[in-house]
Amino acid sequence: MPRSRTAKPAQATIPQGLKLFVRRRLMELQGLVLLGCLVALTVALATWSSNDPSWSNAVETHVRNTLGYPGAIVSDKLINWFALSNSVIIGIPAFWAITLMSHNRLGNWKTRAPSWLAAIVSSAVVLAFLPLSNNWPIGPGFGGIIGDSGAMLLTALPSALGFDSIATIAGFIVALTTFVWTALLALGSSPSQAARALKSFKKPTVMIGSKALSASTRLAHTVGSLRDRYQADEDDEPVRPRRRLAENLRREPEPERETGLLSRLKNRKQADQGQAADTEPDAKPIPAFLAKRAPLSDNRIEPRLSRTDNAETPAIAREPSLDTPAGPSGIASPATPGNRVQAAAKPVKQGSRIAKDMQPDMLPNNGEFQLPPLSLLAEPDASNQTNQLSADALEQNARMLEGVLEDFGIRGEIINVRPGPVVTLYELEPAPGIKSSRVIGLADDIARSMCAISVRVAVVPGRNAIGIEMPNSNRETVYLRELLASRDFEKTKQKLAMALGKDIGGQPTLADLARMPHLLIAGTTGSGKSVGINTMILSLLFRLPPDKCKLIMIDPKMLELSVYEGIPHLLAPVVTDPHKAIVALKWAVREMEERYRKMSKLGVRNIDGYNARAEQAQKKGEVFTRQIQTGFDPETGAPIYEEEQMDLSPLPYIVVIIDEMADLMMVAGKDIEGAVQRLAQMARAAGIHVIMATQRPSVDVITGTIKANFPTRISFQVTSKIDSRTILGEQGAEQLLGQGDNLFMAGGGRISRLHAPFVSDDEVEQVVAYLKTQAAPDYVDAVTEDTGEDGSGGGFDAGTPGGSSGDEQYDKAVAVVLRDRKVSTSYIQRRLSIGYNKAASLIERMEEEGLISAANHAGKREILVGEDMG
């Protein structure tokens, strides 16, 4: 019987050559992927910029890193934590990638990966011992934060026992040996092979460290110069070779620095002793190799606004920046305290008015008006100027500010410190290639880093400097009495002098409203705008009697200017009704045109010339006449003129004060804008000036027409950059401190920072009460009396020259209709050169009085009266 055979299943076999092919392709793929990641990381690190936005740098600038925002974040972390040891992070994996692409296996990962991490840390510690160059761009050393921390741990115990030199040498040798050992293991050597490699070194490890030290120094200088060149290209400000050579020749040579490790150790003890003298007795000494980048002290000056804390804060500013020339020990030499701090402003020189006010009048008052005495105002506090920081504190604040600017990549030097009553000005001279816009954009970041409420940054006109204005910890109050009693205010020849306050240097600032010739004021609630207006009004009241200055006050809010009701300087009661405000502005326009006619008759060009010529004519007994129109000839329709003798009494200045423009624009924007435009364009020579204020400086309130005719402006604190640009044309007003802090823009566009004086409501009431006892107001009824001019609607037509009376225009329109026997709105508009709305109102009035018929279906009207009607 035959045996049955069991069939074995056939096994699928893969050729050995195919396995080898697949394995090699996979190894090549792994190597390429690893190499691609390393190339991307290298590109991110190579294009790192300290100005890029990241988790540690909150700025709004565009990203310069080639890999965008992710590349900026990764490179910022790696640069700050590992610095130059990133070469180990990239170098060893690059060797692995080349090994894989060469079809060689990477075995023993349990040894390679930990050894690679240990090599990174040990290399960072080795680099931390190396000397820094002046161009090093970050705060930590060559080894980053990891290297500084590791070096401090290695030298902590020996330094505490007093063996600083031995600790530094031992720490450097241990770190260098560890790096060589772990790097060999990470590259694939076995422990025995690594041990033989260490034993085969013919030179001592200290000599190796010295060579590495000098080589790293040269590398640091090369990296710094390359970075400066890259930064210059980045800022789009190329420097020509001749210009760069001239700047290098003009630059003072820096003292030589001892860069060798052993040379630095010779002066280490002296450096430690010098540093220990500046610190507290119980403080732990900082290792000498970290002395240059010591952390910020907790006792630094923090400029906070406080009216109760009068004690001077102890100040220990941050160490000098890395760009400061260093001494022999490699530690930056501190600047001499107070060498760039200027002295505070001297007290304002007082005039003789206070002494005159204190002398009693020996002669009785014959009814003449007497200016109010300065005793009605509050005296300056004697302790007002005793809370200023010392020169040493300001010097240390300047060093701290230099460190903060360096943290944001701004290289430069604080050349001047100018303390003032409210803010202190630090003048920064930026390094070549630094744009001023970069520094201005860092205002909020500087305020955050300096723990200040707000910081304003602006270019100093006429100098190669950028002004950084920081608030004082104790704010000085500026009193109005101090300014009005000053010698400058007493002897000034300005016609309408106003005390605007003190500048940032503490000097009094006066302005002539007659030369402005109009003033636009803006400021939010609580910014000191109303107090500033009160100080301007009081400046006029303390200097000019009612026969030389008259006021028209318009206060739609019925709160701010109502306190001045009844003073003899007013031409009319304080106007609170918006409709009466329109009438008052129209009266001002008519008064302006009347003054122009008078000046034209006398052949003078301004109000000062008119008053001088009128006074001369009165002394000589001269009489001037002029022709005025009294009506129209009923037969011919020609105007009738009569001779009238001119009144040659002196013309006073008229100041129109509008406290809230926004409320008026909401009621009758077109009429208000037209009247204000006419006054702003022509009223200067007539002696009529406008002070206009608003707390909402938007484009619908401050229109382009109004803004173009108010070249002089004052901006108190506003809520946004947009409002600041609307009132001043640039940002900065949103960073003011409030309570009278303002920006004053003169007619030429130059902006200066002022601090308005303070005057209380009680002081204003006392002055008003005194003025009421001197004389009664002589009101002009026509200022606020609506006579029905300009039509029933009371509108102001900017196209009508001077806003002529409505009755006169109506008579002219009737004469044109009766003479030409044509009637239509467009025809009246063309013949009288008025607006369409005005012509339509005249046509409607003719229809109401029965001169013309109503319009038919075609829009035509019939004339119902004959030609002989006048």
Sequence and secondary structure as in RCSB ss.txt:
>XXXX:A:sequence
MPRSRTAKPAQATIPQGLKLFVRRRLMELQGLVLLGCLVALTVALATWSSNDPSWSNAVETHVRNTLGYPGAIVS
DKLINWFALSNSVIIGIPAFWAITLMSHNRLGNWKTRAPSWLAAIVSSAVVLAFLPLSNNWPIGPGFGGIIGDSG
AMLLTALPSALGFDSIATIAGFIVALTTFVWTALLALGSSPSQAARALKSFKKPTVMIGSKALSASTRLAHTVGS
LRDRYQADEDDEPVRPRRRLAENLRREPEPERETGLLSRLKNRKQADQGQAADTEPDAKPIPAFLAKRAPLSDNR
IEPRLSRTDNAETPAIAREPSLDTPAGPSGIASPATPGNRVQAAAKPVKQGSRIAKDMQPDMLPNNGEFQLPPLS
LLAEPDASNQTNQLSADALEQNARMLEGVLEDFGIRGEIINVRPGPVVTLYELEPAPGIKSSRVIGLADDIARSM
CAISVRVAVVPGRNAIGIEMPNSNRETVYLRELLASRDFEKTKQKLAMALGKDIGGQPTLADLARMPHLLIAGTT
GSGKSVGINTMILSLLFRLPPDKCKLIMIDPKMLELSVYEGIPHLLAPVVTDPHKAIVALKWAVREMEERYRKMS
KLGVRNIDGYNARAEQAQKKGEVFTRQIQTGFDPETGAPIYEEEQMDLSPLPYIVVIIDEMADLMMVAGKDIEGA
VQRLAQMARAAGIHVIMATQRPSVDVITGTIKANFPTRISFQVTSKIDSRTILGEQGAEQLLGQGDNLFMAGGGR
ISRLHAPFVSDDEVEQVVAYLKTQAAPDYVDAVTEDTGEDGSGGGFDAGTPGGSSGDEQYDKAVAVVLRDRKVST
SYIQRRLSIGYNKAASLIERMEEEGLISAANHAGKREILVGEDMG
>XXXX:A:secstr
               HHHHHHHHHHHHHHHHHHHHHHHHHHHHHHHT  TTS BTTB   S   STTHHHHHHHH
HHHHHHHGGGHHHHHHHHHHHHHHHHTT     HHHHHHHHHHHHHHHHHHHHTS   TT  SSS TTHHHHHHH
HHHHHHHHHHTT HHHHHHHHHHHHHHHHHHHHHHHTT  HHHHHHHHHT  S HHHHHHHHHHHHHHHHHHHHH
HHHHHHHHHTT    HHHHHHHHHHS        SHHHHHHTHHHHHHHHHHHS TTS    GGGGGG    TT 
      SS  S          TTS B TTSSB    TTSSB        B SHHHHHHS  SS   S      GG
GS    GGGGS    HHHHHHHHHHHHHHHHHTT  EEEEEEEE SSEEEEEEEE TT  HHHHHTTHHHHHHHT
T S  EEEE TTSS EEEEEE SS    BHHHHHTBHHHHH   TTEEEEEEETTS EEEEETTTS  EEEE  T
TSSHHHHHHHHHHHHHTT  TTTEEEEEE TTSSSSGGGTT TTBSSS B  HHHHHHHHHHHHHHHHHHHHHHH
HHT SSHHHHHHHHHHHHHHT   EEEEEEEE TTT  EEEEEEE       EEEEEES HHHHHHHHHHHHHHH
HHHHHHH TTTTEEEEEEES   TTTS HHHHHT  EEEE   SSHHHHHHHHSSS GGG  STTEEEEE TTS 
EEEEE  B  HHHHHHHHHHHHHH      GGGT    TTTTTT   TTSTT   HHHHHHHHHHHHHHH    H
HHHHHHHT  HHHHHHHHHHHHHTTSB    TTS   B S TT  
